[in-house]
Amino acid sequence: MYTDLVLNISSEALKMILMVSMPMLLTGLLIGVLISIIQVITQIQEMTLTFVPKIIAVFITIMICGPWMLRKLIDFTTTLISEIPTLVR
């Protein structure tokens, strides 16, 4: 019984991690692909060219999605903490 409980909580935590990190990861991926396409078209092969646009795009994504991500994490944590009395039994 405890194994199922631990596996359930762990899977929910992993789902939450994936859901919260997905906007930043997708933004970095899309910007990286766009910069790579531009590098191929213009034949500019500078490795450091992708870092600054990615950092800026991920920062903007954090600013836009930050309240949503924080709300999701707070809800998950609150639910987990409120279930502690039922989990201890």
PDB file of N, CA, C and O in Angstrom:
ATOM      1  N   MET A   1       0.821  -1.193   0.000  1.00  0.00           N
ATOM      2  CA  MET A   1       0.000   0.000   0.000  1.00  0.00           C
ATOM      3  C   MET A   1       0.866   1.259   0.000  1.00  0.00           C
ATOM      4  O   MET A   1       0.584   2.204  -0.737  1.00  0.00           O
ATOM      5  N   TYR A   2       1.900   1.278   0.807  1.00  0.00           N
ATOM      6  CA  TYR A   2       2.758   2.457   0.862  1.00  0.00           C
ATOM      7  C   TYR A   2       3.532   2.645  -0.436  1.00  0.00           C
ATOM      8  O   TYR A   2       3.831   3.773  -0.830  1.00  0.00           O
ATOM      9  N   THR A   3       3.853   1.550  -1.091  1.00  0.00           N
ATOM     10  CA  THR A   3       4.558   1.642  -2.363  1.00  0.00           C
ATOM     11  C   THR A   3       3.691   2.326  -3.409  1.00  0.00           C
ATOM     12  O   THR A   3       4.173   3.170  -4.165  1.00  0.00           O
ATOM     13  N   ASP A   4       2.421   1.965  -3.453  1.00  0.00           N
ATOM     14  CA  ASP A   4       1.503   2.606  -4.396  1.00  0.00           C
ATOM     15  C   ASP A   4       1.353   4.089  -4.103  1.00  0.00           C
ATOM     16  O   ASP A   4       1.286   4.911  -5.017  1.00  0.00           O
ATOM     17  N   LEU A   5       1.301   4.419  -2.831  1.00  0.00           N
ATOM     18  CA  LEU A   5       1.172   5.820  -2.432  1.00  0.00           C
ATOM     19  C   LEU A   5       2.392   6.633  -2.849  1.00  0.00           C
ATOM     20  O   LEU A   5       2.258   7.734  -3.385  1.00  0.00           O
ATOM     21  N   VAL A   6       3.570   6.094  -2.606  1.00  0.00           N
ATOM     22  CA  VAL A   6       4.809   6.786  -2.975  1.00  0.00           C
ATOM     23  C   VAL A   6       4.915   6.916  -4.494  1.00  0.00           C
ATOM     24  O   VAL A   6       5.311   7.966  -5.002  1.00  0.00           O
ATOM     25  N   LEU A   7       4.566   5.863  -5.212  1.00  0.00           N
ATOM     26  CA  LEU A   7       4.598   5.924  -6.679  1.00  0.00           C
ATOM     27  C   LEU A   7       3.594   6.942  -7.220  1.00  0.00           C
ATOM     28  O   LEU A   7       3.886   7.651  -8.182  1.00  0.00           O
ATOM     29  N   ASN A   8       2.423   7.014  -6.608  1.00  0.00           N
ATOM     30  CA  ASN A   8       1.411   7.980  -7.048  1.00  0.00           C
ATOM     31  C   ASN A   8       1.886   9.414  -6.823  1.00  0.00           C
ATOM     32  O   ASN A   8       1.767  10.257  -7.712  1.00  0.00           O
ATOM     33  N   ILE A   9       2.419   9.687  -5.641  1.00  0.00           N
ATOM     34  CA  ILE A   9       2.911  11.035  -5.342  1.00  0.00           C
ATOM     35  C   ILE A   9       4.091  11.378  -6.255  1.00  0.00           C
ATOM     36  O   ILE A   9       4.190  12.502  -6.746  1.00  0.00           O
ATOM     37  N   SER A  10       4.975  10.423  -6.479  1.00  0.00           N
ATOM     38  CA  SER A  10       6.126  10.665  -7.351  1.00  0.00           C
ATOM     39  C   SER A  10       5.701  10.941  -8.784  1.00  0.00           C
ATOM     40  O   SER A  10       6.251  11.828  -9.436  1.00  0.00           O
ATOM     41  N   SER A  11       4.729  10.190  -9.275  1.00  0.00           N
ATOM     42  CA  SER A  11       4.277  10.424 -10.651  1.00  0.00           C
ATOM     43  C   SER A  11       3.581  11.776 -10.782  1.00  0.00           C
ATOM     44  O   SER A  11       3.743  12.460 -11.792  1.00  0.00           O
ATOM     45  N   GLU A  12       2.816  12.161  -9.777  1.00  0.00           N
ATOM     46  CA  GLU A  12       2.178  13.485  -9.803  1.00  0.00           C
ATOM     47  C   GLU A  12       3.223  14.597  -9.753  1.00  0.00           C
ATOM     48  O   GLU A  12       3.072  15.619 -10.423  1.00  0.00           O
ATOM     49  N   ALA A  13       4.272  14.408  -8.974  1.00  0.00           N
ATOM     50  CA  ALA A  13       5.340  15.408  -8.891  1.00  0.00           C
ATOM     51  C   ALA A  13       6.078  15.519 -10.227  1.00  0.00           C
ATOM     52  O   ALA A  13       6.403  16.623 -10.662  1.00  0.00           O
ATOM     53  N   LEU A  14       6.342  14.398 -10.872  1.00  0.00           N
ATOM     54  CA  LEU A  14       7.005  14.433 -12.180  1.00  0.00           C
ATOM     55  C   LEU A  14       6.125  15.097 -13.238  1.00  0.00           C
ATOM     56  O   LEU A  14       6.620  15.848 -14.079  1.00  0.00           O
ATOM     57  N   LYS A  15       4.828  14.822 -13.195  1.00  0.00           N
ATOM     58  CA  LYS A  15       3.903  15.487 -14.126  1.00  0.00           C
ATOM     59  C   LYS A  15       3.913  16.992 -13.906  1.00  0.00           C
ATOM     60  O   LYS A  15       3.885  17.768 -14.862  1.00  0.00           O
ATOM     61  N   MET A  16       3.952  17.399 -12.647  1.00  0.00           N
ATOM     62  CA  MET A  16       3.965  18.824 -12.325  1.00  0.00           C
ATOM     63  C   MET A  16       5.264  19.468 -12.815  1.00  0.00           C
ATOM     64  O   MET A  16       5.240  20.574 -13.355  1.00  0.00           O
ATOM     65  N   ILE A  17       6.382  18.791 -12.632  1.00  0.00           N
ATOM     66  CA  ILE A  17       7.668  19.316 -13.094  1.00  0.00           C
ATOM     67  C   ILE A  17       7.652  19.494 -14.607  1.00  0.00           C
ATOM     68  O   ILE A  17       8.089  20.522 -15.123  1.00  0.00           O
ATOM     69  N   LEU A  18       7.147  18.487 -15.314  1.00  0.00           N
ATOM     70  CA  LEU A  18       7.079  18.578 -16.776  1.00  0.00           C
ATOM     71  C   LEU A  18       6.148  19.696 -17.226  1.00  0.00           C
ATOM     72  O   LEU A  18       6.470  20.439 -18.154  1.00  0.00           O
ATOM     73  N   MET A  19       4.991  19.818 -16.570  1.00  0.00           N
ATOM     74  CA  MET A  19       4.029  20.838 -16.970  1.00  0.00           C
ATOM     75  C   MET A  19       4.573  22.246 -16.719  1.00  0.00           C
ATOM     76  O   MET A  19       4.365  23.145 -17.534  1.00  0.00           O
ATOM     77  N   VAL A  20       5.265  22.438 -15.604  1.00  0.00           N
ATOM     78  CA  VAL A  20       5.774  23.766 -15.259  1.00  0.00           C
ATOM     79  C   VAL A  20       6.986  24.139 -16.119  1.00  0.00           C
ATOM     80  O   VAL A  20       7.158  25.307 -16.467  1.00  0.00           O
ATOM     81  N   SER A  21       7.816  23.169 -16.458  1.00  0.00           N
ATOM     82  CA  SER A  21       9.020  23.486 -17.223  1.00  0.00           C
ATOM     83  C   SER A  21       8.791  23.511 -18.734  1.00  0.00           C
ATOM     84  O   SER A  21       9.642  24.001 -19.475  1.00  0.00           O
ATOM     85  N   MET A  22       7.661  22.994 -19.197  1.00  0.00           N
ATOM     86  CA  MET A  22       7.432  22.878 -20.636  1.00  0.00           C
ATOM     87  C   MET A  22       7.426  24.220 -21.384  1.00  0.00           C
ATOM     88  O   MET A  22       8.002  24.279 -22.471  1.00  0.00           O
ATOM     89  N   PRO A  23       6.819  25.291 -20.882  1.00  0.00           N
ATOM     90  CA  PRO A  23       6.865  26.547 -21.647  1.00  0.00           C
ATOM     91  C   PRO A  23       8.285  27.051 -21.901  1.00  0.00           C
ATOM     92  O   PRO A  23       8.588  27.517 -22.999  1.00  0.00           O
ATOM     93  N   MET A  24       9.150  26.962 -20.903  1.00  0.00           N
ATOM     94  CA  MET A  24      10.520  27.430 -21.076  1.00  0.00           C
ATOM     95  C   MET A  24      11.305  26.531 -22.019  1.00  0.00           C
ATOM     96  O   MET A  24      12.077  27.016 -22.847  1.00  0.00           O
ATOM     97  N   LEU A  25      11.110  25.223 -21.896  1.00  0.00           N
ATOM     98  CA  LEU A  25      11.816  24.291 -22.767  1.00  0.00           C
ATOM     99  C   LEU A  25      11.389  24.440 -24.221  1.00  0.00           C
ATOM    100  O   LEU A  25      12.224  24.432 -25.126  1.00  0.00           O
ATOM    101  N   LEU A  26      10.085  24.575 -24.438  1.00  0.00           N
ATOM    102  CA  LEU A  26       9.602  24.744 -25.812  1.00  0.00           C
ATOM    103  C   LEU A  26      10.063  26.063 -26.416  1.00  0.00           C
ATOM    104  O   LEU A  26      10.399  26.124 -27.599  1.00  0.00           O
ATOM    105  N   THR A  27      10.080  27.111 -25.613  1.00  0.00           N
ATOM    106  CA  THR A  27      10.562  28.396 -26.111  1.00  0.00           C
ATOM    107  C   THR A  27      12.026  28.307 -26.507  1.00  0.00           C
ATOM    108  O   THR A  27      12.410  28.781 -27.576  1.00  0.00           O
ATOM    109  N   GLY A  28      12.838  27.710 -25.663  1.00  0.00           N
ATOM    110  CA  GLY A  28      14.255  27.542 -25.984  1.00  0.00           C
ATOM    111  C   GLY A  28      14.459  26.691 -27.226  1.00  0.00           C
ATOM    112  O   GLY A  28      15.333  26.977 -28.044  1.00  0.00           O
ATOM    113  N   LEU A  29      13.657  25.648 -27.366  1.00  0.00           N
ATOM    114  CA  LEU A  29      13.754  24.786 -28.538  1.00  0.00           C
ATOM    115  C   LEU A  29      13.376  25.533 -29.812  1.00  0.00           C
ATOM    116  O   LEU A  29      14.085  25.460 -30.815  1.00  0.00           O
ATOM    117  N   LEU A  30      12.257  26.250 -29.767  1.00  0.00           N
ATOM    118  CA  LEU A  30      11.811  26.973 -30.961  1.00  0.00           C
ATOM    119  C   LEU A  30      12.793  28.068 -31.368  1.00  0.00           C
ATOM    120  O   LEU A  30      13.099  28.223 -32.551  1.00  0.00           O
ATOM    121  N   ILE A  31      13.282  28.819 -30.400  1.00  0.00           N
ATOM    122  CA  ILE A  31      14.250  29.868 -30.719  1.00  0.00           C
ATOM    123  C   ILE A  31      15.533  29.256 -31.258  1.00  0.00           C
ATOM    124  O   ILE A  31      16.120  29.786 -32.201  1.00  0.00           O
ATOM    125  N   GLY A  32      15.975  28.148 -30.674  1.00  0.00           N
ATOM    126  CA  GLY A  32      17.175  27.476 -31.160  1.00  0.00           C
ATOM    127  C   GLY A  32      17.028  26.995 -32.594  1.00  0.00           C
ATOM    128  O   GLY A  32      17.954  27.128 -33.394  1.00  0.00           O
ATOM    129  N   VAL A  33      15.864  26.435 -32.922  1.00  0.00           N
ATOM    130  CA  VAL A  33      15.627  25.977 -34.295  1.00  0.00           C
ATOM    131  C   VAL A  33      15.581  27.159 -35.259  1.00  0.00           C
ATOM    132  O   VAL A  33      16.152  27.096 -36.348  1.00  0.00           O
ATOM    133  N   LEU A  34      14.904  28.236 -34.861  1.00  0.00           N
ATOM    134  CA  LEU A  34      14.835  29.418 -35.730  1.00  0.00           C
ATOM    135  C   LEU A  34      16.219  30.015 -35.969  1.00  0.00           C
ATOM    136  O   LEU A  34      16.559  30.366 -37.099  1.00  0.00           O
ATOM    137  N   ILE A  35      17.006  30.128 -34.922  1.00  0.00           N
ATOM    138  CA  ILE A  35      18.362  30.663 -35.078  1.00  0.00           C
ATOM    139  C   ILE A  35      19.207  29.735 -35.952  1.00  0.00           C
ATOM    140  O   ILE A  35      20.002  30.206 -36.765  1.00  0.00           O
ATOM    141  N   SER A  36      19.042  28.432 -35.791  1.00  0.00           N
ATOM    142  CA  SER A  36      19.787  27.479 -36.615  1.00  0.00           C
ATOM    143  C   SER A  36      19.408  27.600 -38.088  1.00  0.00           C
ATOM    144  O   SER A  36      20.269  27.524 -38.963  1.00  0.00           O
ATOM    145  N   ILE A  37      18.120  27.788 -38.357  1.00  0.00           N
ATOM    146  CA  ILE A  37      17.676  27.979 -39.748  1.00  0.00           C
ATOM    147  C   ILE A  37      18.274  29.254 -40.324  1.00  0.00           C
ATOM    148  O   ILE A  37      18.729  29.273 -41.467  1.00  0.00           O
ATOM    149  N   ILE A  38      18.272  30.324 -39.525  1.00  0.00           N
ATOM    150  CA  ILE A  38      18.865  31.584 -39.986  1.00  0.00           C
ATOM    151  C   ILE A  38      20.361  31.408 -40.225  1.00  0.00           C
ATOM    152  O   ILE A  38      20.897  31.953 -41.189  1.00  0.00           O
ATOM    153  N   GLN A  39      21.044  30.652 -39.359  1.00  0.00           N
ATOM    154  CA  GLN A  39      22.473  30.412 -39.552  1.00  0.00           C
ATOM    155  C   GLN A  39      22.735  29.612 -40.823  1.00  0.00           C
ATOM    156  O   GLN A  39      23.714  29.862 -41.526  1.00  0.00           O
ATOM    157  N   VAL A  40      21.872  28.662 -41.114  1.00  0.00           N
ATOM    158  CA  VAL A  40      22.058  27.874 -42.338  1.00  0.00           C
ATOM    159  C   VAL A  40      21.825  28.731 -43.570  1.00  0.00           C
ATOM    160  O   VAL A  40      22.555  28.628 -44.556  1.00  0.00           O
ATOM    161  N   ILE A  41      20.813  29.571 -43.511  1.00  0.00           N
ATOM    162  CA  ILE A  41      20.496  30.420 -44.669  1.00  0.00           C
ATOM    163  C   ILE A  41      21.609  31.431 -44.913  1.00  0.00           C
ATOM    164  O   ILE A  41      22.021  31.641 -46.054  1.00  0.00           O
ATOM    165  N   THR A  42      22.098  32.057 -43.843  1.00  0.00           N
ATOM    166  CA  THR A  42      23.108  33.109 -44.007  1.00  0.00           C
ATOM    167  C   THR A  42      24.532  32.572 -43.961  1.00  0.00           C
ATOM    168  O   THR A  42      25.478  33.319 -44.209  1.00  0.00           O
ATOM    169  N   GLN A  43      24.698  31.309 -43.654  1.00  0.00           N
ATOM    170  CA  GLN A  43      25.994  30.646 -43.533  1.00  0.00           C
ATOM    171  C   GLN A  43      26.888  31.293 -42.469  1.00  0.00           C
ATOM    172  O   GLN A  43      28.113  31.281 -42.587  1.00  0.00           O
ATOM    173  N   ILE A  44      26.269  31.849 -41.443  1.00  0.00           N
ATOM    174  CA  ILE A  44      27.008  32.348 -40.283  1.00  0.00           C
ATOM    175  C   ILE A  44      27.056  31.201 -39.282  1.00  0.00           C
ATOM    176  O   ILE A  44      26.025  30.809 -38.733  1.00  0.00           O
ATOM    177  N   GLN A  45      28.222  30.673 -39.047  1.00  0.00           N
ATOM    178  CA  GLN A  45      28.360  29.518 -38.160  1.00  0.00           C
ATOM    179  C   GLN A  45      29.009  29.930 -36.841  1.00  0.00           C
ATOM    180  O   GLN A  45      30.081  29.436 -36.490  1.00  0.00           O
ATOM    181  N   GLU A  46      28.376  30.807 -36.135  1.00  0.00           N
ATOM    182  CA  GLU A  46      28.875  31.256 -34.836  1.00  0.00           C
ATOM    183  C   GLU A  46      28.101  30.511 -33.746  1.00  0.00           C
ATOM    184  O   GLU A  46      26.879  30.630 -33.662  1.00  0.00           O
ATOM    185  N   MET A  47      28.797  29.757 -32.926  1.00  0.00           N
ATOM    186  CA  MET A  47      28.152  28.929 -31.913  1.00  0.00           C
ATOM    187  C   MET A  47      27.514  29.752 -30.794  1.00  0.00           C
ATOM    188  O   MET A  47      26.513  29.333 -30.212  1.00  0.00           O
ATOM    189  N   THR A  48      28.079  30.906 -30.493  1.00  0.00           N
ATOM    190  CA  THR A  48      27.560  31.706 -29.387  1.00  0.00           C
ATOM    191  C   THR A  48      26.359  32.550 -29.788  1.00  0.00           C
ATOM    192  O   THR A  48      25.747  33.190 -28.932  1.00  0.00           O
ATOM    193  N   LEU A  49      26.014  32.565 -31.056  1.00  0.00           N
ATOM    194  CA  LEU A  49      24.904  33.395 -31.539  1.00  0.00           C
ATOM    195  C   LEU A  49      23.558  32.949 -30.979  1.00  0.00           C
ATOM    196  O   LEU A  49      22.649  33.770 -30.853  1.00  0.00           O
ATOM    197  N   THR A  50      23.410  31.685 -30.643  1.00  0.00           N
ATOM    198  CA  THR A  50      22.111  31.194 -30.175  1.00  0.00           C
ATOM    199  C   THR A  50      21.842  31.492 -28.708  1.00  0.00           C
ATOM    200  O   THR A  50      20.683  31.492 -28.293  1.00  0.00           O
ATOM    201  N   PHE A  51      22.871  31.747 -27.911  1.00  0.00           N
ATOM    202  CA  PHE A  51      22.671  31.862 -26.473  1.00  0.00           C
ATOM    203  C   PHE A  51      21.889  33.097 -26.059  1.00  0.00           C
ATOM    204  O   PHE A  51      20.963  32.988 -25.256  1.00  0.00           O
ATOM    205  N   VAL A  52      22.226  34.245 -26.571  1.00  0.00           N
ATOM    206  CA  VAL A  52      21.562  35.485 -26.143  1.00  0.00           C
ATOM    207  C   VAL A  52      20.079  35.492 -26.512  1.00  0.00           C
ATOM    208  O   VAL A  52      19.257  35.807 -25.651  1.00  0.00           O
ATOM    209  N   PRO A  53      19.692  35.158 -27.752  1.00  0.00           N
ATOM    210  CA  PRO A  53      18.249  35.117 -28.039  1.00  0.00           C
ATOM    211  C   PRO A  53      17.501  34.086 -27.194  1.00  0.00           C
ATOM    212  O   PRO A  53      16.369  34.333 -26.778  1.00  0.00           O
ATOM    213  N   LYS A  54      18.120  32.939 -26.939  1.00  0.00           N
ATOM    214  CA  LYS A  54      17.470  31.928 -26.096  1.00  0.00           C
ATOM    215  C   LYS A  54      17.271  32.441 -24.680  1.00  0.00           C
ATOM    216  O   LYS A  54      16.200  32.268 -24.098  1.00  0.00           O
ATOM    217  N   ILE A  55      18.300  33.071 -24.123  1.00  0.00           N
ATOM    218  CA  ILE A  55      18.196  33.591 -22.760  1.00  0.00           C
ATOM    219  C   ILE A  55      17.106  34.655 -22.668  1.00  0.00           C
ATOM    220  O   ILE A  55      16.316  34.659 -21.723  1.00  0.00           O
ATOM    221  N   ILE A  56      17.065  35.543 -23.635  1.00  0.00           N
ATOM    222  CA  ILE A  56      16.041  36.592 -23.639  1.00  0.00           C
ATOM    223  C   ILE A  56      14.651  35.989 -23.780  1.00  0.00           C
ATOM    224  O   ILE A  56      13.728  36.383 -23.067  1.00  0.00           O
ATOM    225  N   ALA A  57      14.496  35.032 -24.699  1.00  0.00           N
ATOM    226  CA  ALA A  57      13.187  34.413 -24.929  1.00  0.00           C
ATOM    227  C   ALA A  57      12.721  33.629 -23.703  1.00  0.00           C
ATOM    228  O   ALA A  57      11.546  33.688 -23.342  1.00  0.00           O
ATOM    229  N   VAL A  58      13.625  32.903 -23.068  1.00  0.00           N
ATOM    230  CA  VAL A  58      13.242  32.147 -21.876  1.00  0.00           C
ATOM    231  C   VAL A  58      12.901  33.102 -20.731  1.00  0.00           C
ATOM    232  O   VAL A  58      11.968  32.838 -19.971  1.00  0.00           O
ATOM    233  N   PHE A  59      13.629  34.188 -20.599  1.00  0.00           N
ATOM    234  CA  PHE A  59      13.312  35.170 -19.560  1.00  0.00           C
ATOM    235  C   PHE A  59      11.929  35.783 -19.791  1.00  0.00           C
ATOM    236  O   PHE A  59      11.160  35.951 -18.844  1.00  0.00           O
ATOM    237  N   ILE A  60      11.614  36.114 -21.031  1.00  0.00           N
ATOM    238  CA  ILE A  60      10.288  36.658 -21.340  1.00  0.00           C
ATOM    239  C   ILE A  60       9.202  35.623 -21.065  1.00  0.00           C
ATOM    240  O   ILE A  60       8.126  35.961 -20.571  1.00  0.00           O
ATOM    241  N   THR A  61       9.486  34.364 -21.385  1.00  0.00           N
ATOM    242  CA  THR A  61       8.530  33.299 -21.106  1.00  0.00           C
ATOM    243  C   THR A  61       8.295  33.146 -19.609  1.00  0.00           C
ATOM    244  O   THR A  61       7.165  32.936 -19.166  1.00  0.00           O
ATOM    245  N   ILE A  62       9.368  33.252 -18.835  1.00  0.00           N
ATOM    246  CA  ILE A  62       9.215  33.173 -17.376  1.00  0.00           C
ATOM    247  C   ILE A  62       8.378  34.345 -16.871  1.00  0.00           C
ATOM    248  O   ILE A  62       7.539  34.172 -15.987  1.00  0.00           O
ATOM    249  N   MET A  63       8.601  35.530 -17.426  1.00  0.00           N
ATOM    250  CA  MET A  63       7.820  36.692 -17.000  1.00  0.00           C
ATOM    251  C   MET A  63       6.339  36.529 -17.351  1.00  0.00           C
ATOM    252  O   MET A  63       5.470  36.930 -16.577  1.00  0.00           O
ATOM    253  N   ILE A  64       6.054  35.947 -18.501  1.00  0.00           N
ATOM    254  CA  ILE A  64       4.661  35.772 -18.931  1.00  0.00           C
ATOM    255  C   ILE A  64       3.991  34.613 -18.194  1.00  0.00           C
ATOM    256  O   ILE A  64       2.873  34.752 -17.697  1.00  0.00           O
ATOM    257  N   CYS A  65       4.673  33.478 -18.126  1.00  0.00           N
ATOM    258  CA  CYS A  65       4.083  32.270 -17.547  1.00  0.00           C
ATOM    259  C   CYS A  65       4.380  32.108 -16.064  1.00  0.00           C
ATOM    260  O   CYS A  65       3.883  31.170 -15.440  1.00  0.00           O
ATOM    261  N   GLY A  66       5.170  32.990 -15.490  1.00  0.00           N
ATOM    262  CA  GLY A  66       5.557  32.871 -14.090  1.00  0.00           C
ATOM    263  C   GLY A  66       4.399  32.781 -13.115  1.00  0.00           C
ATOM    264  O   GLY A  66       4.394  31.894 -12.262  1.00  0.00           O
ATOM    265  N   PRO A  67       3.412  33.672 -13.211  1.00  0.00           N
ATOM    266  CA  PRO A  67       2.284  33.568 -12.272  1.00  0.00           C
ATOM    267  C   PRO A  67       1.527  32.239 -12.388  1.00  0.00           C
ATOM    268  O   PRO A  67       1.105  31.669 -11.381  1.00  0.00           O
ATOM    269  N   TRP A  68       1.360  31.754 -13.617  1.00  0.00           N
ATOM    270  CA  TRP A  68       0.689  30.469 -13.814  1.00  0.00           C
ATOM    271  C   TRP A  68       1.512  29.327 -13.206  1.00  0.00           C
ATOM    272  O   TRP A  68       0.966  28.448 -12.539  1.00  0.00           O
ATOM    273  N   MET A  69       2.824  29.347 -13.440  1.00  0.00           N
ATOM    274  CA  MET A  69       3.687  28.298 -12.912  1.00  0.00           C
ATOM    275  C   MET A  69       3.693  28.326 -11.380  1.00  0.00           C
ATOM    276  O   MET A  69       3.639  27.279 -10.734  1.00  0.00           O
ATOM    277  N   LEU A  70       3.757  29.519 -10.813  1.00  0.00           N
ATOM    278  CA  LEU A  70       3.753  29.648  -9.360  1.00  0.00           C
ATOM    279  C   LEU A  70       2.432  29.166  -8.776  1.00  0.00           C
ATOM    280  O   LEU A  70       2.423  28.492  -7.746  1.00  0.00           O
ATOM    281  N   ARG A  71       1.311  29.503  -9.422  1.00  0.00           N
ATOM    282  CA  ARG A  71      -0.005  29.064  -8.949  1.00  0.00           C
ATOM    283  C   ARG A  71      -0.103  27.544  -8.983  1.00  0.00           C
ATOM    284  O   ARG A  71      -0.620  26.940  -8.044  1.00  0.00           O
ATOM    285  N   LYS A  72       0.387  26.914 -10.058  1.00  0.00           N
ATOM    286  CA  LYS A  72       0.358  25.452 -10.164  1.00  0.00           C
ATOM    287  C   LYS A  72       1.192  24.808  -9.055  1.00  0.00           C
ATOM    288  O   LYS A  72       0.760  23.835  -8.436  1.00  0.00           O
ATOM    289  N   LEU A  73       2.385  25.350  -8.807  1.00  0.00           N
ATOM    290  CA  LEU A  73       3.236  24.793  -7.763  1.00  0.00           C
ATOM    291  C   LEU A  73       2.641  24.985  -6.368  1.00  0.00           C
ATOM    292  O   LEU A  73       2.729  24.096  -5.520  1.00  0.00           O
ATOM    293  N   ILE A  74       2.035  26.152  -6.137  1.00  0.00           N
ATOM    294  CA  ILE A  74       1.402  26.403  -4.845  1.00  0.00           C
ATOM    295  C   ILE A  74       0.221  25.466  -4.637  1.00  0.00           C
ATOM    296  O   ILE A  74       0.054  24.917  -3.548  1.00  0.00           O
ATOM    297  N   ASP A  75      -0.602  25.274  -5.667  1.00  0.00           N
ATOM    298  CA  ASP A  75      -1.740  24.362  -5.561  1.00  0.00           C
ATOM    299  C   ASP A  75      -1.287  22.934  -5.284  1.00  0.00           C
ATOM    300  O   ASP A  75      -1.865  22.242  -4.446  1.00  0.00           O
ATOM    301  N   PHE A  76      -0.252  22.500  -5.993  1.00  0.00           N
ATOM    302  CA  PHE A  76       0.262  21.146  -5.784  1.00  0.00           C
ATOM    303  C   PHE A  76       0.793  20.977  -4.367  1.00  0.00           C
ATOM    304  O   PHE A  76       0.504  19.980  -3.705  1.00  0.00           O
ATOM    305  N   THR A  77       1.569  21.951  -3.903  1.00  0.00           N
ATOM    306  CA  THR A  77       2.146  21.874  -2.564  1.00  0.00           C
ATOM    307  C   THR A  77       1.065  21.931  -1.492  1.00  0.00           C
ATOM    308  O   THR A  77       1.122  21.192  -0.510  1.00  0.00           O
ATOM    309  N   THR A  78       0.087  22.802  -1.679  1.00  0.00           N
ATOM    310  CA  THR A  78      -1.004  22.914  -0.720  1.00  0.00           C
ATOM    311  C   THR A  78      -1.789  21.618  -0.638  1.00  0.00           C
ATOM    312  O   THR A  78      -2.135  21.165   0.453  1.00  0.00           O
ATOM    313  N   THR A  79      -2.071  21.016  -1.789  1.00  0.00           N
ATOM    314  CA  THR A  79      -2.786  19.740  -1.809  1.00  0.00           C
ATOM    315  C   THR A  79      -1.979  18.652  -1.115  1.00  0.00           C
ATOM    316  O   THR A  79      -2.520  17.865  -0.338  1.00  0.00           O
ATOM    317  N   LEU A  80      -0.701  18.614  -1.397  1.00  0.00           N
ATOM    318  CA  LEU A  80       0.161  17.606  -0.792  1.00  0.00           C
ATOM    319  C   LEU A  80       0.243  17.773   0.722  1.00  0.00           C
ATOM    320  O   LEU A  80       0.174  16.791   1.461  1.00  0.00           O
ATOM    321  N   ILE A  81       0.391  19.009   1.183  1.00  0.00           N
ATOM    322  CA  ILE A  81       0.482  19.264   2.624  1.00  0.00           C
ATOM    323  C   ILE A  81      -0.843  18.985   3.315  1.00  0.00           C
ATOM    324  O   ILE A  81      -0.864  18.465   4.431  1.00  0.00           O
ATOM    325  N   SER A  82      -1.954  19.326   2.661  1.00  0.00           N
ATOM    326  CA  SER A  82      -3.253  19.079   3.289  1.00  0.00           C
ATOM    327  C   SER A  82      -3.586  17.593   3.359  1.00  0.00           C
ATOM    328  O   SER A  82      -4.416  17.193   4.175  1.00  0.00           O
ATOM    329  N   GLU A  83      -2.965  16.774   2.533  1.00  0.00           N
ATOM    330  CA  GLU A  83      -3.214  15.334   2.564  1.00  0.00           C
ATOM    331  C   GLU A  83      -2.299  14.581   3.532  1.00  0.00           C
ATOM    332  O   GLU A  83      -2.417  13.363   3.666  1.00  0.00           O
ATOM    333  N   ILE A  84      -1.394  15.282   4.204  1.00  0.00           N
ATOM    334  CA  ILE A  84      -0.462  14.616   5.114  1.00  0.00           C
ATOM    335  C   ILE A  84      -1.194  13.848   6.214  1.00  0.00           C
ATOM    336  O   ILE A  84      -0.806  12.714   6.494  1.00  0.00           O
ATOM    337  N   PRO A  85      -2.240  14.401   6.860  1.00  0.00           N
ATOM    338  CA  PRO A  85      -2.917  13.614   7.913  1.00  0.00           C
ATOM    339  C   PRO A  85      -3.509  12.306   7.387  1.00  0.00           C
ATOM    340  O   PRO A  85      -3.487  11.300   8.096  1.00  0.00           O
ATOM    341  N   THR A  86      -4.030  12.297   6.181  1.00  0.00           N
ATOM    342  CA  THR A  86      -4.600  11.055   5.646  1.00  0.00           C
ATOM    343  C   THR A  86      -3.506  10.096   5.165  1.00  0.00           C
ATOM    344  O   THR A  86      -3.722   8.885   5.123  1.00  0.00           O
ATOM    345  N   LEU A  87      -2.346  10.624   4.807  1.00  0.00           N
ATOM    346  CA  LEU A  87      -1.272   9.772   4.339  1.00  0.00           C
ATOM    347  C   LEU A  87      -0.533   9.083   5.482  1.00  0.00           C
ATOM    348  O   LEU A  87       0.051   8.017   5.285  1.00  0.00           O
ATOM    349  N   VAL A  88      -0.551   9.670   6.658  1.00  0.00           N
ATOM    350  CA  VAL A  88       0.204   9.140   7.790  1.00  0.00           C
ATOM    351  C   VAL A  88      -0.497   7.928   8.407  1.00  0.00           C
ATOM    352  O   VAL A  88       0.161   7.062   8.984  1.00  0.00           O
ATOM    353  N   ARG A  89      -1.804   7.861   8.292  1.00  0.00           N
ATOM    354  CA  ARG A  89      -2.579   6.788   8.933  1.00  0.00           C
ATOM    355  C   ARG A  89      -2.179   5.436   8.476  1.00  0.00           C
ATOM    356  O   ARG A  89      -2.743   4.439   8.928  1.00  0.00           O
TER     357      ARG A  89
END
